[in-house]
Amino acid sequence: MSSGAAKNVLLILGGLLLTVAAVVFTVVSWGRLGIGGRAAVLAAFTALVMLAPVLLIRRRLTATAETVAGLAVVLLLLDGYAARRVGFLGIDALDVLHYTAGVLGLTALILAAYARVTRLRGPAPVAVVLAQPILPLLAGDWSETWLLAMLVATAALDVALVRYGREAVRVTAALAGSGVTTLALLGGVPYALGSPSVDQALVRSAPLVALALLGGFVTWLLARPGRAEGETWAAGVTAGTALTLIAVPAALVQPMLDGPGTDWRPLAYLVPALAVVLAAAWLPWRKVRLAAMATGGLVALLTTLTLLPRLAVTLAAPLAWLDVLWTGTWNGRQWEPFEMASPADVVLLGTVAAGLLAAAVVHGTRGWPVRAAAVGPGTGGPVKAAAAGSGAGESGKAAAGPGTGEPVKVGAVLGGAGGWPVRAAVVGALGFGVLMVAVATHAFVTPYPAAVVVQVVLAVGLAVVATLSRAPWWGMACAIVAGPAAVRAAAYAFGSEPATLIVLPILAVAALAMALGGRLKELRVWGLGFAALFLGLEAVAAGFSLGLRVLVAVSVGFAVAGVLVLLMSPRTGPVVRGGVNGLRYTGAFLLLLASWLRLGADEVTVVEAYTVPCSLVLLGAGWWRRRGGAPVSSWAAYGAGLSFTMLPSLVAVYADVEWRRSLALGVLALAVLFAGARFRLQAPTAVGAVVVAGVAVRELAPYVSEMLLTVPRWVPIAVGGLLLVVVGATYEARMRDLRRLRDTLTRMG
């Protein structure tokens, strides 16, 4: 231990022991002396302790003097306690809170004067701390409004100390003022928001208005010099100020919106929160601006989240009509949710959308701060900066030179280098606007035909915008929103037979337009997928209308979707990572599902009578293509042929009680597996392995279940735990085995 550390430990322990001794004497031994003796002892002891630091400073024992001065603070407070305890000069008749405030104030004044005389650093910060509760204690039994006003006044005095005090006093006042301000904010906001009337709200909000003015002044003081540290502190103050600016109008408006019927109160929070976000564009300091925007945005987000349960129920309500897909009739049940969206919710969503759009326009035109890239070889040229600034501290900065990395202003409403926050706001406005339109039909109890038209127009409009868009980010955003909107429109349409037969083709045409004529190639696959979905559903619905059974109608739907994917694959295939082959695999799989469902619908037990001939044709065609030297993978040549027979047979094995099909399928799967391994073909190897494993599980399942029933219950748990331990211990070896298997399959054709 260093000498300085040892000295500090001794001083701290010594001061602590002296403090304990003083307290014990005052509380325990006090009654053994008369009034004169008590006064003499305390006065003499306090005077000696306060004089001791003067002598210690002359001997350059500053640390010891600071310790003794700390003891003097305790003695002064004990003097005040003792004076009231004995009723000195009748002060025991005073109010406890007022007397405590007087003792703290007198002690703080003594310590302030003592600090100026002795030049010690400790007494002045302690005086600042002791002065914090004085004004709130003087409020006494007054109303909470006065208590909050006293807290704000205390914070204002702390600001004065921060501005004009010395270093230690400034730091202490800043920390103490932050705590007092936080207390005023945490106490004042709920108190004002709980006002039963507008008149009460005016009275209760007065301290918050003063707090907001004080916060704005402090923000200006901290950020005006342009130093990074000051701007960081100013950002924290701005967050509290923004909360106050949101709470005051909310408290004034909320009593007028609190009535029977629809709940409009969330608007009281949302509107001022969005106003704060918009007003932040005119703040000249970046961190302060971001703090105000983040605070307003957080309040708006939390307000919007209160709608989430009702929105979820409302958006999911049309899904109940999809019962038709497994019942085959449009006379299904109507789902009556517990709580639907209200007109107030629609207005709230529209307000959020309008606020986000306004924020995008305001902040986009004023410019967003970005970092300039270094200009040099390969950088793509100089940074283009707009001359328009946003106020003091940034408006006077020129565009950054080569390699400077200084902030520049990029005037971009939507397309510049700093436009990503603006784009996010625009996309958010799009999403909330779509939600508003989607739930409006429920909120305003729109007749079913009109509601269907609204949903279809919304989905088709979004698809058209996505199709014609040249900007990738905007087209992708519209397409992402159009997907759920189109699915919901289709679910809406299933509420009646005519609507189903009319709406699904309209949605399919919009999706086909995106697949065929979309300016963004990335969206063509989206269009193809939704076109296949809606045309397949239309085929299912048409089958129901013609009286077909459910499985038959669904098989027709899969067939239509598969044919559409195969026909469209040459056009949209190049933009898919897997190319045309990926879409062909998808189409073939859909056709396989259609055929299997058709067999299941007719309750065919010997499925091989229908699947084997088709598989032989497909396998022969694939072999002929590979024999001709065409660069065809084993999956394209043999995957469909093998799957067309072996997978339905595997399903039939699990539903069969005889052993002949299981034996035949197992032998065939082993032969396919060995052939794939012999000729190094990936598709036969994978399909054969899957089918062999499936047959093995089917045959071993009864014996395994019987064994598990006969052994004690702890044995399977112990075996599982031991297996996990072994695998964990040999993890690296197991991973190497898996990599070898993967590499082997990858090297196959």
C-alpha positions in Angstrom: 0.0 0.0 0.0 1.3 3.4 -0.9 1.8 6.0 1.8 -1.0 8.2 0.4 -3.5 5.3 0.5 -2.5 4.4 4.0 -2.9 8.0 5.1 -6.4 8.2 3.5 -7.5 5.0 5.2 -6.3 6.2 8.6 -8.0 9.6 8.2 -11.3 8.0 7.1 -11.4 5.6 9.9 -10.4 8.3 12.4 -13.1 10.7 11.2 -15.7 7.9 11.3 -14.8 7.0 14.9 -15.0 10.6 16.0 -18.4 11.0 14.3 -19.7 7.9 16.0 -18.4 9.1 19.4 -20.2 12.5 18.9 -23.5 10.8 18.0 -23.3 8.4 20.9 -22.5 11.3 23.3 -25.4 13.4 22.0 -28.0 10.6 22.0 -27.0 8.5 25.0 -24.9 10.6 27.4 -26.8 13.8 26.9 -29.3 13.3 29.7 -26.6 13.1 32.4 -25.8 16.9 32.1 -27.8 19.9 32.9 -28.9 22.5 30.3 -25.9 24.6 30.9 -23.5 21.7 30.8 -25.0 20.4 27.6 -24.7 23.8 25.8 -21.2 24.3 27.1 -19.9 20.9 26.0 -21.4 21.1 22.5 -20.4 24.6 21.9 -16.9 24.1 23.1 -16.5 20.9 21.2 -17.9 22.4 18.0 -15.7 25.5 18.2 -12.6 23.4 18.8 -13.3 21.1 15.8 -14.0 24.1 13.5 -10.8 25.8 14.7 -8.6 22.7 14.3 -8.5 22.8 10.5 -7.1 26.3 10.5 -4.1 25.2 12.6 -3.8 22.0 10.5 -3.7 24.0 7.2 -0.9 26.2 8.6 1.1 23.0 9.1 0.2 21.9 5.6 -1.9 18.9 6.8 -4.6 19.6 4.3 -6.0 16.1 4.2 -6.3 15.9 7.9 -8.0 19.3 7.9 -10.6 18.1 5.4 -11.4 15.1 7.7 -11.8 17.3 10.7 -14.0 19.7 8.7 -16.3 16.7 7.9 -16.6 16.0 11.6 -17.6 19.7 12.1 -20.5 19.2 9.7 -21.8 16.4 11.8 -21.4 18.4 15.0 -23.3 21.4 13.5 -26.3 19.1 12.6 -26.1 17.5 16.1 -26.2 21.0 17.6 -29.5 21.6 15.8 -30.9 18.3 17.0 -29.8 18.8 20.5 -31.2 22.4 20.7 -34.7 21.1 19.7 -34.4 18.2 22.0 -34.0 20.4 25.1 -36.3 23.1 23.9 -33.7 25.8 23.6 -35.4 29.3 23.4 -38.7 27.5 22.8 -37.7 26.2 19.3 -39.3 22.8 20.1 -42.7 24.4 19.4 -41.8 25.1 15.7 -43.0 22.8 12.9 -40.6 19.9 12.4 -40.3 20.4 8.6 -39.7 24.1 9.0 -37.2 23.7 11.8 -35.3 21.0 9.8 -35.1 23.4 6.8 -33.8 26.2 9.1 -31.1 23.9 10.5 -30.0 22.8 7.1 -30.0 26.3 5.7 -28.0 27.7 8.7 -25.5 24.9 8.5 -25.1 25.4 4.7 -24.5 29.2 5.3 -21.9 28.4 8.0 -20.1 25.9 5.8 -20.1 28.3 2.8 -18.5 31.0 4.9 -16.2 28.5 6.5 -15.0 27.4 3.1 -14.1 30.9 2.1 -12.1 31.5 5.3 -10.2 28.2 5.4 -9.9 27.7 1.6 -10.9 24.0 2.1 -12.6 22.2 -0.8 -14.9 19.9 1.2 -17.3 22.3 3.0 -18.7 24.1 0.0 -19.9 21.0 -1.9 -21.4 19.7 1.4 -23.2 23.0 1.8 -24.7 22.6 -1.7 -26.0 19.1 -0.8 -27.5 20.3 2.5 -29.3 23.2 0.7 -31.2 20.9 -1.7 -34.1 19.9 0.7 -34.6 23.4 2.1 -37.2 24.8 -0.2 -39.2 21.5 -0.5 -39.2 21.3 3.3 -40.5 24.8 3.6 -43.4 23.8 1.4 -44.5 21.7 4.4 -48.1 20.7 4.3 -48.9 22.8 1.2 -50.3 21.2 -2.0 -48.2 19.0 -4.2 -48.1 21.8 -6.8 -46.1 24.0 -4.4 -43.8 21.1 -3.6 -43.1 20.7 -7.3 -42.6 24.4 -7.6 -40.0 24.3 -4.8 -38.2 21.5 -6.5 -38.0 23.5 -9.7 -36.8 26.6 -7.8 -34.1 24.4 -6.2 -33.0 23.2 -9.6 -32.9 26.8 -10.9 -30.6 27.7 -8.0 -28.4 24.7 -8.8 -28.1 26.0 -12.4 -26.9 29.4 -11.0 -24.3 27.6 -9.0 -23.2 25.5 -12.0 -22.8 28.7 -14.0 -21.0 30.9 -11.4 -19.6 28.5 -8.8 -16.1 27.0 -8.5 -15.1 23.6 -9.9 -16.1 21.4 -6.9 -19.3 23.4 -6.3 -20.2 23.3 -10.0 -19.9 19.5 -10.2 -21.9 19.0 -7.0 -24.6 21.4 -8.1 -24.8 19.7 -11.5 -25.3 16.3 -9.9 -27.7 17.5 -7.2 -29.7 19.6 -9.8 -30.0 16.5 -12.0 -31.4 14.5 -9.1 -33.8 17.3 -8.1 -35.0 17.8 -11.7 -35.6 14.0 -12.0 -37.7 14.0 -8.9 -39.7 17.0 -10.2 -40.2 15.3 -13.5 -41.2 11.9 -12.0 -43.5 13.5 -9.6 -44.9 16.3 -11.7 -45.8 14.3 -14.8 -48.1 11.8 -13.2 -49.6 14.5 -11.0 -50.5 16.7 -13.9 -51.7 13.8 -16.1 -54.1 12.8 -13.3 -55.9 16.1 -13.3 -59.7 15.7 -13.2 -60.4 18.9 -15.1 -58.8 21.5 -17.3 -58.6 24.1 -14.5 -56.8 21.6 -12.3 -54.5 20.7 -15.2 -53.6 24.4 -15.6 -52.6 24.7 -12.0 -50.7 21.3 -11.8 -48.9 21.9 -15.1 -47.4 25.3 -14.0 -44.3 23.7 -12.4 -43.8 21.6 -15.5 -43.9 24.7 -17.7 -41.2 26.3 -15.5 -39.2 23.1 -15.7 -39.4 23.1 -19.5 -38.2 26.7 -19.7 -35.3 25.9 -17.3 -34.4 22.8 -19.4 -34.3 24.9 -22.6 -32.1 27.5 -20.9 -29.7 24.8 -19.6 -29.6 23.1 -23.0 -28.6 26.4 -24.6 -25.9 27.0 -21.9 -24.4 23.6 -22.4 -24.5 23.3 -26.2 -23.8 26.9 -27.2 -20.0 26.7 -26.7 -19.8 23.9 -29.2 -17.9 21.4 -27.1 -18.7 17.7 -27.5 -18.9 17.0 -23.8 -21.3 19.9 -23.2 -23.5 18.8 -26.1 -23.7 15.3 -24.6 -25.0 16.7 -21.3 -27.3 19.0 -23.2 -28.8 15.9 -25.0 -29.7 14.4 -21.6 -31.4 17.6 -20.5 -33.2 17.8 -23.8 -34.7 14.3 -23.2 -36.3 15.5 -19.9 -37.4 18.8 -21.5 -39.1 16.9 -24.4 -41.0 14.7 -21.9 -42.2 17.8 -20.1 -43.3 19.4 -23.4 -45.3 16.3 -24.2 -46.8 16.0 -20.7 -48.1 19.6 -20.4 -50.4 19.6 -23.4 -51.4 16.0 -22.7 -52.5 17.0 -19.2 -54.5 19.9 -20.5 -56.3 18.0 -23.3 -56.8 14.7 -21.6 -59.8 15.7 -19.4 -61.7 16.9 -22.5 -61.1 13.5 -24.2 -62.0 11.4 -21.2 -65.7 10.6 -21.6 -68.1 7.7 -22.2 -67.8 5.7 -25.4 -64.7 5.7 -27.5 -61.4 6.3 -25.8 -59.6 9.2 -27.5 -57.0 9.8 -24.8 -54.0 8.3 -26.7 -54.3 11.3 -29.1 -53.4 13.6 -26.1 -50.0 11.9 -26.0 -49.4 11.2 -29.6 -50.0 14.7 -31.1 -47.5 16.5 -28.8 -45.0 13.7 -29.2 -45.1 14.0 -33.0 -44.9 17.8 -32.6 -41.7 17.4 -30.6 -40.2 15.2 -33.4 -41.1 17.8 -36.0 -39.8 20.7 -34.0 -36.5 19.0 -33.4 -35.6 19.8 -37.0 -34.9 23.4 -36.0 -32.5 22.5 -33.2 -29.0 23.4 -34.3 -27.0 20.8 -32.4 -26.9 17.2 -33.7 -27.0 15.3 -30.4 -29.6 17.6 -28.9 -31.7 17.1 -32.1 -31.4 13.4 -32.0 -32.3 13.3 -28.2 -35.5 15.3 -28.8 -36.5 13.1 -31.8 -35.8 9.9 -29.9 -37.8 11.0 -26.9 -40.8 12.1 -29.0 -40.6 9.0 -31.1 -40.4 6.7 -28.1 -43.5 8.3 -26.6 -45.3 8.0 -29.9 -44.3 4.3 -30.2 -45.4 3.5 -26.7 -48.8 5.2 -27.3 -49.2 3.3 -30.6 -48.4 0.0 -28.8 -51.5 0.4 -26.7 -53.5 -0.3 -29.9 -51.7 -3.6 -30.5 -54.2 -6.0 -29.0 -57.2 -4.5 -30.8 -55.3 -4.2 -34.1 -54.2 -7.9 -33.9 -57.8 -9.0 -33.3 -59.1 -6.8 -36.0 -56.6 -7.8 -38.6 -57.0 -11.5 -37.8 -60.8 -11.4 -37.9 -61.2 -12.3 -41.7 -59.0 -15.4 -41.3 -62.0 -17.1 -39.7 -63.6 -17.2 -43.2 -60.8 -19.5 -44.4 -62.7 -22.4 -42.9 -64.0 -22.9 -46.4 -60.6 -24.4 -47.3 -61.1 -27.5 -45.2 -64.9 -27.5 -45.0 -65.7 -26.9 -48.6 -68.6 -24.6 -47.9 -69.0 -20.8 -47.4 -71.5 -21.3 -44.5 -68.8 -21.4 -41.8 -68.9 -19.7 -38.5 -68.5 -15.9 -38.1 -65.8 -15.0 -35.6 -66.9 -12.3 -33.2 -63.8 -11.0 -31.5 -63.8 -9.6 -28.0 -62.7 -6.0 -28.9 -62.4 -4.5 -32.3 -60.7 -1.4 -33.5 -62.6 1.8 -32.9 -62.8 5.1 -34.9 -60.4 6.6 -32.4 -57.8 3.9 -33.3 -58.2 4.8 -37.0 -57.6 8.5 -36.3 -54.6 7.5 -34.2 -53.1 5.5 -37.0 -53.7 8.2 -39.5 -52.1 10.7 -37.2 -49.0 8.6 -36.9 -48.8 8.2 -40.6 -49.2 11.9 -41.2 -46.7 12.7 -38.5 -44.1 10.4 -40.0 -44.6 11.8 -43.5 -44.3 15.3 -42.2 -41.2 14.4 -40.3 -39.7 13.0 -43.6 -40.5 16.1 -45.5 -39.3 18.6 -42.8 -36.1 16.7 -41.8 -35.4 15.8 -45.4 -35.6 19.4 -46.7 -33.5 20.7 -43.8 -30.9 18.0 -44.4 -29.5 15.2 -42.2 -26.0 15.2 -40.9 -23.7 12.6 -42.4 -20.0 11.9 -42.5 -18.2 12.9 -45.6 -16.2 10.1 -47.2 -12.5 10.7 -48.0 -12.1 12.0 -51.6 -9.4 10.3 -53.4 -8.6 7.6 -56.0 -11.5 5.1 -56.2 -13.8 7.0 -54.0 -16.2 8.0 -56.7 -15.6 11.7 -56.7 -16.2 14.5 -54.2 -19.0 14.7 -51.8 -21.9 16.8 -53.0 -23.1 19.0 -50.1 -26.0 21.4 -49.9 -25.2 24.8 -48.6 -28.3 25.0 -46.5 -27.5 24.5 -42.8 -29.7 24.0 -39.8 -28.5 26.7 -37.4 -25.6 27.8 -35.3 -22.9 25.2 -34.7 -23.5 23.4 -38.1 -24.6 26.0 -40.7 -21.3 27.6 -40.9 -19.4 24.4 -41.8 -18.3 23.9 -45.3 -18.3 20.7 -47.1 -15.6 18.4 -45.8 -12.3 18.3 -47.7 -10.4 15.1 -48.5 -10.1 12.8 -45.6 -11.4 15.3 -43.0 -14.5 13.3 -42.0 -16.2 16.5 -40.9 -20.0 16.7 -40.8 -21.7 17.9 -44.0 -25.3 18.7 -44.9 -26.8 16.6 -47.6 -30.1 18.0 -48.9 -32.0 14.7 -49.7 -35.8 14.3 -49.2 -35.4 10.8 -50.4 -32.3 9.9 -52.4 -29.2 11.5 -50.9 -26.4 9.9 -49.0 -28.0 10.9 -45.7 -31.5 9.9 -46.7 -31.9 6.6 -44.8 -33.7 8.1 -41.8 -36.1 9.9 -44.1 -36.7 6.7 -46.0 -37.4 4.9 -42.8 -40.0 7.6 -41.9 -41.6 7.3 -45.3 -41.8 3.5 -45.1 -43.3 3.9 -41.6 -45.9 6.3 -42.9 -46.8 3.8 -45.6 -47.2 1.0 -43.0 -49.4 3.0 -40.7 -51.4 4.3 -43.5 -52.1 0.8 -44.8 -53.1 -0.3 -41.3 -55.4 2.7 -41.0 -57.3 1.8 -44.2 -57.3 -2.0 -43.3 -59.0 -1.6 -40.0 -61.3 1.3 -41.0 -63.9 -1.0 -42.4 -64.2 -2.7 -39.0 -64.1 0.5 -37.0 -66.9 2.2 -39.0 -68.9 -1.0 -39.5 -68.7 -0.8 -43.3 -71.1 -3.1 -45.3 -69.4 -6.3 -46.5 -69.3 -5.5 -50.2 -67.8 -2.1 -49.6 -65.3 -3.6 -47.1 -64.2 -6.1 -49.7 -63.7 -3.4 -52.3 -61.6 -1.3 -49.9 -59.3 -4.2 -49.1 -58.9 -5.2 -52.8 -58.2 -1.6 -53.9 -55.6 -1.3 -51.2 -53.8 -4.5 -52.1 -53.9 -3.8 -55.9 -52.9 -0.2 -55.5 -49.8 -1.3 -53.5 -48.9 -3.9 -56.1 -49.2 -1.4 -58.9 -47.0 1.1 -57.1 -44.4 -1.7 -56.4 -44.6 -2.7 -60.1 -44.0 0.8 -61.5 -41.4 1.9 -58.9 -37.9 2.6 -60.1 -36.4 3.1 -56.6 -35.5 -0.3 -55.2 -36.1 0.7 -51.6 -39.6 2.1 -52.3 -40.6 -0.7 -54.6 -39.5 -3.3 -52.0 -41.3 -1.5 -49.2 -44.6 -1.4 -51.2 -44.2 -5.0 -52.2 -43.6 -6.1 -48.6 -46.7 -4.2 -47.4 -48.7 -5.4 -50.4 -48.2 -9.1 -49.5 -50.1 -9.1 -46.2 -52.6 -6.7 -47.6 -53.4 -9.0 -50.5 -53.6 -12.1 -48.3 -56.0 -10.2 -46.0 -58.1 -9.1 -49.0 -58.3 -12.8 -50.1 -59.3 -13.8 -46.6 -62.0 -11.1 -46.7 -63.3 -12.4 -50.0 -63.8 -15.9 -48.6 -66.7 -14.5 -46.6 -69.0 -15.2 -49.6 -68.9 -17.3 -52.7 -69.3 -14.5 -55.3 -66.6 -12.4 -53.6 -64.2 -15.3 -53.7 -64.7 -16.0 -57.4 -64.3 -12.3 -58.3 -61.6 -11.1 -56.0 -59.0 -13.8 -56.4 -58.5 -13.4 -60.1 -58.1 -9.6 -59.6 -55.4 -10.2 -57.1 -53.8 -12.8 -59.3 -53.7 -10.3 -62.3 -52.0 -7.7 -60.1 -49.4 -10.2 -59.0 -48.9 -11.4 -62.6 -48.3 -7.8 -63.7 -45.6 -7.5 -61.1 -44.0 -10.8 -62.3 -44.2 -9.9 -66.0 -43.7 -6.1 -66.1 -42.0 -5.1 -62.8 -39.3 -2.6 -63.3 -37.4 -4.1 -60.4 -36.3 -7.6 -61.3 -36.1 -8.5 -57.6 -39.9 -8.3 -57.3 -40.7 -10.6 -60.2 -40.4 -13.7 -58.0 -42.7 -12.1 -55.5 -45.3 -11.5 -58.1 -45.0 -15.1 -59.4 -45.4 -16.6 -56.0 -48.6 -14.6 -55.2 -50.0 -15.2 -58.6 -49.6 -18.9 -58.2 -51.2 -18.6 -54.7 -54.2 -16.7 -55.8 -54.8 -18.7 -59.0 -54.5 -21.9 -57.0 -57.0 -20.6 -54.5 -59.3 -19.6 -57.3 -59.1 -23.1 -58.7 -60.0 -24.5 -55.2 -62.9 -22.1 -54.9 -64.2 -23.0 -58.4 -64.0 -26.7 -57.4 -66.1 -26.0 -54.4 -68.6 -24.2 -56.5 -68.8 -27.1 -58.9 -69.4 -29.5 -55.9 -66.0 -31.2 -55.8 -64.8 -32.7 -52.6 -62.2 -30.9 -50.6 -59.2 -33.0 -51.4 -60.1 -33.0 -55.1 -60.5 -29.3 -55.2 -57.2 -28.7 -53.3 -55.4 -31.0 -55.7 -56.7 -29.0 -58.6 -55.4 -25.8 -56.9 -51.9 -27.3 -56.5 -52.0 -28.4 -60.2 -52.9 -24.9 -61.4 -50.2 -23.3 -59.2 -47.6 -25.8 -60.4 -48.4 -25.3 -64.1 -48.2 -21.5 -63.7 -44.8 -21.7 -62.0 -43.5 -23.9 -64.8 -44.8 -21.6 -67.5 -43.4 -18.5 -65.9 -40.0 -19.9 -64.9 -38.1 -19.0 -68.1 -39.0 -15.3 -67.6 -38.4 -14.9 -63.9 -35.8 -17.6 -63.5 -32.7 -15.5 -64.1 -33.3 -13.3 -61.1 -33.5 -16.2 -58.8 -30.3 -17.5 -57.2 -31.1 -21.0 -58.4 -32.2 -19.8 -61.8 -34.8 -21.5 -63.9 -34.1 -24.9 -62.3 -35.2 -23.6 -58.9 -38.6 -22.6 -60.2 -38.9 -25.9 -62.2 -38.2 -27.8 -59.0 -40.9 -25.8 -57.3 -43.4 -26.4 -60.1 -42.7 -30.1 -60.2 -43.1 -30.4 -56.4 -46.5 -28.7 -56.6 -47.6 -31.1 -59.4 -46.4 -34.0 -57.3 -48.5 -32.7 -54.3 -51.5 -32.4 -56.6 -51.2 -35.9 -57.9 -50.7 -37.4 -54.3 -53.8 -35.5 -53.0 -55.8 -36.8 -56.0 -54.8 -40.3 -55.1 -55.7 -39.7 -51.5 -59.1 -38.2 -52.4 -60.0 -41.4 -54.3 -58.8 -43.5 -51.3 -56.4 -45.4 -53.5 -54.7 -48.1 -51.5 -52.3 -49.4 -54.1 -50.8 -46.0 -55.0 -47.9 -47.7 -56.9 -50.2 -48.7 -59.7 -50.5 -45.0 -60.6 -47.1 -43.7 -59.5 -44.7 -46.3 -60.9 -45.6 -45.8 -64.6 -45.1 -42.1 -64.3 -41.9 -42.5 -62.4 -40.5 -44.9 -65.1 -41.3 -42.3 -67.8 -39.7 -39.5 -65.8 -36.6 -41.6 -65.0 -36.3 -42.6 -68.6 -36.5 -39.0 -69.7 -33.9 -38.0 -67.2 -31.5 -40.8 -68.2 -31.9 -39.8 -71.9 -31.1 -36.2 -71.2 -27.9 -37.1 -69.2 -26.9 -39.7 -71.8 -27.1 -37.0 -74.5 -24.4 -35.0 -72.7 -26.7 -32.2 -71.5 -25.4 -30.5 -68.3 -28.3 -31.7 -66.2 -28.0 -32.4 -62.4 -29.1 -35.6 -60.9 -32.0 -33.8 -59.1 -33.3 -32.5 -62.4 -32.9 -35.9 -64.1 -34.0 -38.3 -61.4 -35.4 -36.3 -58.4 -39.0 -36.0 -59.6 -39.1 -39.6 -60.9 -37.8 -41.1 -57.6 -40.0 -38.9 -55.4 -43.2 -39.5 -57.4 -43.3 -43.1 -56.3 -41.2 -43.5 -53.2 -42.5 -40.6 -51.1 -46.2 -41.6 -51.5 -45.3 -45.2 -50.8 -43.5 -44.1 -47.6 -46.6 -42.4 -46.5 -48.7 -45.4 -47.3 -46.3 -47.6 -45.3 -47.1 -45.7 -42.1 -50.9 -46.2 -42.8 -50.5 -49.9 -43.7 -50.5 -52.9 -41.3 -49.0 -55.4 -43.7 -45.3 -56.1 -44.2 -45.2 -56.6 -47.9 -45.1 -52.9 -49.0 -42.6 -52.1 -46.2 -40.3 -54.9 -47.4 -40.6 -54.0 -51.0 -40.1 -50.3 -50.4 -37.1 -50.9 -48.1 -35.4 -53.2 -50.7 -36.1 -50.6 -53.5 -34.8 -47.8 -51.4 -31.6 -49.7 -50.6 -31.1 -50.4 -54.2 -31.5 -46.7 -55.1 -29.1 -45.7 -52.3 -26.5 -48.2 -53.5 -26.9 -47.1 -57.1 -26.5 -43.4 -56.1 -23.4 -44.2 -54.1 -21.9 -46.4 -56.9 -22.4 -43.8 -59.6 -21.9 -40.8 -57.3 -25.3 -39.2 -57.9 -26.7 -36.9 -55.3 -30.4 -37.3 -55.9 -30.6 -41.2 -55.7 -28.4 -41.2 -52.6 -30.4 -38.6 -50.7 -33.9 -39.9 -51.6 -32.8 -43.5 -51.0 -31.3 -42.6 -47.6 -34.4 -40.7 -46.5 -36.8 -43.6 -47.5 -34.6 -46.2 -45.9 -34.5 -44.2 -42.7 -38.3 -43.7 -42.8 -39.0 -47.5 -43.3 -36.5 -48.4 -40.5 -38.2 -46.0 -38.1 -41.6 -47.5 -39.1 -40.5 -51.1 -38.4 -38.5 -50.4 -35.2 -41.1 -48.1 -33.6 -43.2 -50.9 -32.0 -40.2 -52.6 -30.5 -38.7 -49.4 -29.2 -42.0 -48.3 -27.6 -42.4 -51.8 -26.0 -38.9 -51.6 -24.7 -39.5 -48.1 -23.2 -42.6 -49.4 -21.5 -40.7 -52.3 -19.8 -37.6 -50.5 -18.5 -37.7 -48.1 -15.6 -38.6 -44.5 -16.5 -35.2 -43.2 -15.4 -33.3 -45.4 -17.9 -34.2 -43.4 -21.1 -33.4 -40.2 -19.3 -30.0 -41.5 -18.2 -29.3 -42.9 -21.7 -30.2 -39.5 -23.3 -27.9 -37.7 -20.8 -25.0 -40.1 -21.4 -25.5 -39.7 -25.2 -25.3 -35.9 -24.8 -22.2 -36.2 -22.7 -20.5 -38.5 -25.3 -21.5 -36.2 -28.2 -20.2 -33.2 -26.3 -16.9 -34.8 -25.5 -16.4 -35.9 -29.1 -18.0 -32.8 -30.6 -15.1 -32.0 -32.9 -14.9 -35.5 -34.2 -18.6 -35.5 -34.9 -18.4 -32.2 -36.8 -15.6 -33.6 -38.9 -17.8 -36.6 -39.8 -20.6 -34.3 -40.8 -18.3 -32.2 -42.9 -17.0 -35.3 -44.7 -20.6 -36.4 -45.4 -21.4 -33.0 -46.7 -18.3 -32.9 -48.9 -19.1 -36.3 -50.2 -22.7 -35.3 -51.2 -21.4 -32.1 -52.7 -18.9 -33.9 -54.9 -21.7 -36.1 -56.3 -23.4 -35.2 -59.6 
